[in-house]
Amino acid sequence: MRRIATWCFRHRWTTVIAWLGSLAALVAIHTAAGSAYVDNFTLPHTGSFRALRLLERSSPLHAGETDQLVIAVRRGRVTDPAVRARAQRLLERVASLPDVAGIGSPYARDGGRQIAPGGQVAFANVNFNDGGNRPGPTAAQARRFVRTITSASGGGVEFEAEGSIAAAGNPTSQSRGLEFGLLAAAIVLFAVFGSFFAVLLPLICAGISLGAGVSVVGLMSHAIDIATFTNELSVLIGLGVGVDYALFIVTRYKQALKRGASREDAVVEAIDTSGRAVLFAGVIVCIAMLGMFSLGVGFLYGVAISAAVTVAFTVAAALTLLPALLSLFGAMVPRRRERRALRDGRREVQVQSPGWIRWGDAISRRPAIFATGAALVMVLIALPFLSMRLGSADAGTDPANTTTRKAYDLLARGFGPGYNGPLELVARVYGAGGLAAFRRVEQAVARTPGVVGSTGVQVLDPGHGRPTVAIASVYPAGSPQAASTSALLARVRGQVIPAAERGTRMNVLVGGKTAIVADFGSVLSAKLPLFIGVVVLLSFLLLVAVFRSAMIPLTAAVMNLLSSGAAFGVMTAVFQLGWLGGTTGPIETFVPVLMFPILFGLSMDYEVFLISRIYEEWHRCRDNDAAVVQGLAATGRTITAAAAIMVLVFASFVLGGQRIIELFGVGLASAVLLDAVIVRAALVPALMLLLGDANWKLPDWLHDRLPHLNVEGRAAREAAPEPAAG
């Protein structure tokens, strides 16, 4: 680490030009190639996946994404000649758009079921060419699809679109969230450092690494499936950790300057100490993200790789680009009065904050009370997590000005909320007997309590050796996100269909978006314990090697699980229980799975920064209580500032208008706030004070077999001999 810092400091222009050149090249290539993000929720060995594959083999048109084009009038009926003529002209324009495979018009001979009983609302099914291995519409094509439909509204006739493609075409304000996040980070950095360059350098470092990382992720989307929200998630994570990592290194650099070190020595010391903590923290975040591969769910692979790539770029920039920037502008990092003191030869050896020293002394006098109180608060905040309901929030939770929300409300008004998420019955049929058997199943499902309508049976007979398939769509009484719809799906699959199939050769599958989401949740719930175990175990082993202790990694694992539980509790209370008002709905099925490694990794960041400084102090004095108090006093102000930056950055993404990103923003912001204010500032120090020297014990047989990973830096390592095994 010292050699890397020295080389980058002395070859400042080479390092900066290399980073800027790489950024320019990656951005240019990404701009030319574009992105190919895609959401793929299909899961092997589930009923919805088998239904989709059967449709793909029989009729790819019906296997692709299907959106609804909704037609509504304030007065009269949608079948009035003038309205019908306008609607048919629009349907012809939509049919000519790229990737539109066909349209099921409500004005067709068999389209009467697509007109509401009142006659004021109707819908057309728009089928897209995204079945099988064919890519779906791009983001630009999705926006064009939405504009084509909504621009036709007027004169008492309203046209809206609902579905996945329409959702991708919804306008958002993602850039506004990013701008607010950068502004918030700059304000906190200025409050901490009081210097323009101290604010600028971390932002430049984070911005360059983030730009390179996001460009690489965009290019990777052409090679692997990466979810559509990954770009915003990568920006959210990369901006938060990038500024934080740079903040910790710049803080240590300033402390070394105040003691009288030269700029080069200060940079080398900062990278050799805080830089090592940044490296280990970044590795743990990447391990936590890549642990999602243990779930065996392809939809999450691209997200995991993208987040890990973004974090890796931020770590690389903090360890190479930041030393070069400090070599160029490091003299301007201290405040003006601090620079004057350095010129006058006045040195400042004390780096601990007096306020944090008093706080640490208070904890050391009553560690049991602080530990009990902090743990109780975290448990109380986590309680709503026990009532979390996983699912997929439907378009009814979209912002009121979006076309998907308007279309959802129109369909619910005309037909009922269940028409926004039908259940698709799919089966291969053999001859007239098989078709009759399928009709009996469809009728049995249609008569099930909780079902309000059905499209009837449609037979797909493509010929050319493809199987003959029958399909039927049934409409629940409840919305796609309603608990009653989930219960209906379970009842149809577990009771109604098996009873209606008895004595036949039928194998009726239930597909559609609602069924896919339910299967996705079932698979993730079944594999979640394994995933959590893998992430916790790998992080535990790495921390054992880093700190050569058994209790510290064990405590860290428990504390990080507690922080994650509290964050999930806040997220459940806000978005599901509606404690702060707003539209409520279930928590997206994949969000807890994605958030856990992120939360675990970010919590481990603060753990590594705090414990590495305590470990460094313990190497110097061999007094556990003094090391805990001094380490907390040396890092408390910086950790609090870093947490404030992360909280403001994550919270600013709530302005983006996307519910998934809002979930991540609120969940991550609350996790960082609770972790920094309660866990790292009170609970962890109190527990370490209670454990005493047991913090630094390790069994003899393990002590001799572990690799020596130096996180405390050369100066601390040389200050005291290597401790004996416990």
N, C-alpha and C positions, 0 to 999 in steps of 0.2 A: 504493500500500500504506500509506503514511504517513497519507493522508487517511482511509482506511477505519479504521485503528487509532484515529486521533484521534476520529473520529465515534463509534465504538462505545464508546470509553472515556468520552466526555462524555455520551453518551446510553445509559448503562448499563442503566437500567431498561427503556427502550424495547426495547433489544436482547434482554435476557433474557426479557421478557414475550412478545416476538414469537416467540422460539424455543420457549418453553414452550407458548404457545398453538398454534403449528403442530404441536408434538409431540402435544398433547392431541387436536387435531382429527384428525390422521392416525391415531393409535391408535384413536380412537372409530370412525372410518369403516372402518378395517381390521377392527376387532372385529365391526362390524355386517355387513360384506360377506364376511368370511372370506377364505380363500385357495383357489386352484384350481391347485395345483402338479400337474404331469403329466410322466411320462417318456415321450418319444417318440423311439425309436431308429430309426424307419424312414428309409430313405435311397433316393431315386430312383435308377433305373438299376442296381439290384442285384437279384439273384435273389430274396432274401427279401422285398424290397419288392414286387416284381411278384407273388409268391405271395400276399402279404397283400391286395393290391388285387384280385386275382382272387377271393379268398374274400369280400371285402367286396361285390363286385358280385353274386356268386352267393348267398352265405349270410352275412349280417352276424353271425349267431350264432356261426359258426366263426371269424370274423375278430377277435372281441373277445378280451380277456384270458381265459385259462383257468387256473384254479388246481386243485390236487388236494386233495380231502378224503380223508385217509387213515384207514382203519379197521384196528385191530390188536387181537389178543387174546393173552393170555399162555398160556391153555390152551384146548383145543377148536379150533373153526374159526369163521371169520366168517360162514359159512353156517348155523350153528346157529340154530334158530328164535328164541331169546331175543335173541341178538346181532343177527340180521337185523331183528327188530322194532324194537329200539332205533335201529339205524342208519337204517332207513327213516323213523322219526319225525324224526330229526335232518335227514335229507335234505329232508323236507317243510318244516321250519322254515327251512332255508337257502334253499330255493327261493322262499320268500315274502319274502326280504330285498330291499331296493331294489337295482336294477341287476343282479340275478341273472337272466339270460335263460333258463337251463335247466341241467339236471344230467344227466350220463350216468352212470347208476347201475350198479354192478357186479352188482346183482340183476336187471337187465333181461334180456330174452331173449338179447340179443347181448353181454352184459357179462361173459361168462366169462373173457375175456382180462385183465380188470381184477382178477382174484383170483389171488394168488400160488400157485405149485404146492404149497406147504406148507399152504395154506388159512388161515394165521394173519394175513395182511395182504391188504388190498384197497384200492382207491382209486376215488373218484368224480370225474369231471371237472365242475367248476363253471364255466360260461360266463357272462361278464359283458357288459353292454351298453356296451362302450367301443370298438367298431369304428367306422371311418369318422370322422365329425365329432362323434360323441356323446362327451361327457365321461364318464370312468370314475367309480368310487366315490370319494367324498371320504375324507379321513383318518379322520373319525369313523365313516363307514360301514365302512371297512376294519377298524377296531378292533372294531366290532360284529360283523362277520363272523367275526373270530378268536374273540371271546368266546363267540359262539353255538356254535361248534364245540368249543372246548376245555372249556367248562363242562359238556358232556355226558359227559365222561370219568368213569370210575369203575366199580367192581365188576368189575375185570379186563378192561374194554374201554377202549381209548384212541382218542380222535379228535383228529387234528391236521390242520393245513392248510399247504400249501406252494405258493408262487407269488408273483407280484409284488404282488397285493392283500394276501395274507397277510403279506408282508414289510413292507408299509406299515402293517399293523396291529400289528406287533411292538412291545411296550413298549420304550422306550429311556430313558436317563438323561441326556438332553442338558442339562437344566437344571443338573445336578451339575457337568458340565464347565464351564459358564459361571460358576457360583459359584466354583469353584476358580480359574478364570482371573482373575476379578476380585480374589479374595483374593491370588493370586500377584502381580498387578500392584500392588496396594496395598502389599504387603511390600517389593517392590523400590523403589517410589517413596519409601517412608519411609526405606529404607536410603540412598537418594541424597540426599533433601532434609532428612530429620529434622524435618519439620513436618507437622502434621495437614492444614493447608490446602493445602500443596504436593502432598499425596497426593490430597486431595479434588477439587481443581479439574480436573486431567486426567481423573479418573474421571467426574466430572459431565459434562464436555465430551464425552468419548467416549460415555457412556451416552445422552445426549440425541440426539446425532447418529446413533448406532446405532439407537435406537428409531424415529426418524423414517425412516431409510433402510430398515430392515426392513419397516416399515409400507408404505412406497411400493412395495417389491418385492412384498409380498403382494398389494397392489392391482393391480400390473402383471400378476400371474399370471392375472387374469381376461381380459386383453387379448392376451397372448402366451403361448406355451408356455414354462414355466419348470420345470426339473427339481425333483424332490421334495427333493433334498438341498441345494438352493440356499439355503434359509433358514439352515441350520447353517453353510454355507460363508460366507455374508454376515456372520453374527455373528463367525465366526472371523477373517475378514479385517478387518472394521470395528473390532472390539475391539483387535486388535493395532496397526493403523496409527493408530487414533484416539488411543490412549494415547501412542504414540510421538510423533506430531505435537505433541500438547500438551506432552509432556515437553521437546522441543527448544525450544519457544517459552518455556516457564517457566524453563528453564535460562538462556537468554539474558536474560530479564527479571531474574533474580537477579543475574547478572553486572553488568548495568547499574546496578542498585541499589547494589551494593557499591562501584562507582566514584563514587557520589554523585549519580547522576541522580535526578530526581524520578520518582514512580510513572508519571505520564503519559509522560514522556520515555523511561522504561525500557520501557513497553509499546510505544511507537511504534518504538523501536530494535529490539525483539525481533521485531515483525512485519515491519519493513523488512529484516531480515537472515534470521533463522531462518524467518520467515513466508514469505519468498520461496522459500527452499529447500523448505518444506513444499508450497507451490503447485506448483513444478516437479516435485517428487517425486510428488505426487498426479496431476498430468497424465500423467506417464510411466506410472504404474500403470494409469490409465484407458486410455491408448493401447495398452498391452500387452494388457489384457483385451479391448478392442474389436477388436484385431487378429485375434481368433478368427473374425470375419466373413469373413476371407479364406479360411477353410476351406470355406465353402459348406455347412456342416452345421447344419441348423435346430435340432437338439437343443442346440447350444452357444450359440445366439444369446441366449436368455433368461438363461443363466448369466453370459455376458459383460456384458450390460446391467445385470443385478442387482449384480454386483461393482463395476462402474464407478459405479453410482448410490450404493452404500454408501460407497465411497471419496470420492466427490464431497461427500457430506454431512459426512464427517469433516473434509475440508479446509475446507469452508465454516464449520463450527463452530470449528475452530482459529483461523481468521482473523477471525471476528466475535464469536462467543459468548465465547471465551476472553479477549479484551481487556476485555469488559464484566465478566466474573467477576473479572479481576485488578483492575479499577477498584473493585469492591465489597470484595474480600477480599485484594487483593494485598499489603497491609501485613503480613498474617500469614503470607505465604509463606516468608520467611527463617526460619532457626532462631532460637531465643530469644537466643543469644549474638550472632548476626549482627544482630538488631534492636537489641540493646544497643550494639553497636559503631557502628551507624549513628546512634543517638541521641547517642553521645559524639563524633561527628564523625570517627571513624576510617574511612578509605577503603581499599579493596583493589583495586589496579590489576591485579595479576597474576591472570589467569584460567586460565593453563595449570597442569595438574597436574604436580607435581614428578616423580612416578613415570613419567608419560607422557613428560615431557621426557627423562628418562634412557633410556627405551625408544626414543624417536625418535633420540637421539644414538647409541645402540648400532646402530640400523639404518643411520644415515648413515655409520658407520665401515666397515661391511661389507654394503653393499646387495646385492651379487651373491650372497653366501651366503644372506642372508635370502630373496631372491627365488627362488633355486633350491630351497631347502628347503621353502618354503611351497607352491610350485607342485608339487613332487614329492608332498607329503602330499595335496594336493587330487586329484591324478591317481590316486593309490593308492586313495583313498576312492571315487572314481568308477568304478573297474574293474568292480564287480558290475553296473553299468548295462549293460555290453556283453552280459550274459546275460539281460536283462529279457525276459520272455515276456508279451505282451499277451493279454488275454482277459477273461473275466468270472467272478469267483469265485462259485461256486454256494452254495446254502444250507448245504453242508457246512462252510463257514467261519463261519456264524452262531454267536452265543453258544449254549452247550449248553442253556440254559433257555428258548429261544425255540421257538415252535411250528413254525417253518419248519425249524429244525435237527432237531427230533424227527421231523417228517414225512419229511425227507430220509433220516435214518438208518433209519426203518421201511421206506421204499420200497427203499432199498439192500439191506436185510436180506432183504426178501421177493422182490424182482424182480432186483436188481442196480442199481448206481449210475446206469446209463444211462437208467433209467426216470424220472430227475429232469430230463431234457432231451432229449426225442425229436426226431428230424429229421422234418419234415413234407414228404411228397411231394404236390405239387399240380399238376394239369393240367386243361385243358379237354378234354373227350372228345366225340367225334362218333359216335354210334351204337354198335352192338355191337362193331364192329371197333376203334373207338377205346378202348372199355372193355377189350377183350382186350389191346390193346397196352399200356395202362397197367398191367394185371395182370402182364404180362411184365416190365415195368420194376420194379414193386414186388417181384416175386420175385427178380429179379437183385440188387436192393439188399439184400434180406433174406438172400441167400446170401453176401454180401460178408463176408470175414473182418473181425471187429470188430463185427458186428451180431448181437445176441442175441435179437431178437424183433421182431414186427410186429403191428399191429392188424388187418391185412388191409385191403382196399379198401372205402371207403364212397363212395357216389355221392350227390351233392347235385343234385337236379333240382327247382329251385324254381318253374319255370314263369314265366309273366308276362314272357316275353321275356328272362329272365336266362339266362346260359350254364349248361350242365350241366358240373359240375366233379367230378372224382374226387380223393379225398384218401386218404392212408395215413400212419400214423406208424410209424417204425422206431426201434428202441432200440439205441444203441451199448452196447458192453461197458463203456466207461469213463464216468466222470462228465462232466457238461457242461464242467467246467473243465480236464479232462485233455488233455494234448497229443495223446494217441491219438485223442480225439474230433475235434480240429481236423484231424488228418491224415486221418481217415475221411471227414469232410465234403469235404475237397479231392479225395479219391479218388473219392467218389461223384459229385461234380459234374464232375470232369475226365475220368473214365474209365468208370465203371460205367454211368451214365445215357446218355452219348452212344453207347456200344456197344449198349445195349439199345434205344435209339430208332432205330437205323439202319434205313432202309427204311420208316419210318412217318412220319405227320404229327404225331407227339407232340412236345410241348415241356414236359417235366416240370421243374418248379421245385422247389427245396428251400427250405422256410421253417422257421418255428419260432424260438423264442428263441435257441437255440444258433447257428443260421444268421444271425440278425439281428446278434448280437454279433460273429460272424466278419466279416460284411460291413462292419460299423461300423469294426472295426479296420483292415480293408484300405483303406477310403476315407480314414481319418484318417492312416494311415501314408503313403499316396501324397501327401497334401497337406501333411504336416508340414514338409517343407523350405521350401515357400513361406511357410507361416505364420511359421516362425522367422525367415526372411529379412525379412518385412514388419515384424515387431516390432522386430528389431534395427536395421533401416534407419531406421524412424521415430524410435526412441530416439536413434540416432546423430545424425540431423539436428538433433533438438531440443537435444542436448548441445553440438553444434558451435555452434549459435546462442547458447546460454547462456554457454559458457566461451570461445568464440572461439578454439578450438583443434582440431586434427585428432587429436593423439595421445591426449588425455584421453578423448574419446568412443570411440576405437578400443580403448584399454586397458580402458575400462569395459565395452564389449560383450564382449570376450574374458573378462574376469573374471566377469561375470555368467553367461556360458555355462558357465564352469568351476564356479561355485557351483551352478548348476542340475544339472550332471552329477554332482557329488558328492552332492547331495540325492537324486537318482534312484538313485545307487549305494547309499545307506543304505536307501532304501525297498525296493529289490530284495533287499538282504541280509536285511532284517527280515521282509518279508511273503512273499517268494517262496522264498528259500533257507532261511528259518527260523533265522537265526543266534542269535536271542534266544529260541527256542522258540515255541510256539503253533502254530495251524493255518496251513498255508501254502497258497498258491494263486497264480494269475497276477495280474498287476497289471491293474486295471480299464482297459479300452481307452482311455477318455476321460480318465483321471486325469493322465497325463503331459501331454496337450494342455492341460488346465485348469491344471495346476500350473505349466507353463512360464511363462505370462505373469504369474502371481502371483509366482513366484520371481524372475523377471526384474525385475518392478516393485519388489518389496521390496528386492532387492539394489541396485537403482538408487536407492532411498531413501537407503541408507547412503552410496552413492557421492556423491549430491548433497550430503548433509549434510557429508561429509568434504571433498570437493573445493571446495565453496562457501566453506568456512572457509579452506582453503589458498589459494584464489583471492583471498579478502579479504586475507589476510596478504601475498600476493604483490603486490597493489595497493599495499600500504603500504611494503614494503621492496625489491621488485624483486630479491630474492635467492631463487632456487628452493629451495636446500637449507634455508635458514632458514624459508621459508614452509611447506615440508613438515613440518618438525619442530614448528614453532609451531602449525600447523593441526591436526596429529595430537594434540599435547598439549592443545589447547583443546577438542577434540571426543571424544577417546578415551574418557574416563570416561562422557560422556553417551551415546555410541554403544553402549558396553558395557552400560550400564544399560537402554537402549532394547532392545537385543538380548535381555537377560535377561528383560525383560517379555514380549517376543514369544515367546521360547522356552517360557516357562512357560505363557503363554496357549494357544499352539498345542498343547503337550504335554498340557494339561489336557483337550482335546477327545478324547483317546484314551479317556477314561472314558465316552464317550457310548454305546458298544456298537455303533456302525455302522461296518462295515469301511471304507466309502468315506471317512467322516470321519476314521477312524483313519489311513488312508493320507495324507490331507491333513495331519493333525496331525503325524505323524512326519516327513513330507517337509518341511513348512514349518519345523518346529522345528529339524531338522538343518541345513537350508539357512541359516537365520538365524544359528545358532550358528557354523557353519563360516565364513560370510561375515564375521561381525563379529570372530571370534577370529583367523582366519588371513588372509583376503583383505584386509579393510580395515585391520587392525592391523599387518600385516606385508607382504603381497605388493604391494598398491597403493603404499604409501609407498616401498618398496624400488625398484619400477619407476620411480616418479617421480624418485627420486634418481638413478637410472641414466640416465634420459633428460635430466635437467638442463633447460636453457632450451628444449629442443625441445618440452616440454610446452605452451608458450604460443605456439607458432608456428602461423601460418595463411597459406596462399597469398594474395598480394596481390589477385588477381582475386576471391577468395571473401570476403576481409575486407571489402571495400567494398560487397559486395552483401547481406551478412547483416543482418537487423534487430538492433538493440541491445537485448538482454534483460538487464536489470540484476538479477543474483542476489546481488551482494555488498553491496548497500545503499548509501545515499547517502554515509554517512560515509567508507567505504572508497573510494568512487569519487572523492570530493573530495580524498582524501589524496594522490593521485598523478595525473599526467596520463595520458590514454588511451595505451596502448602502440602503437607502430607495428606495421604488418603484418610478418609474418615473411618 
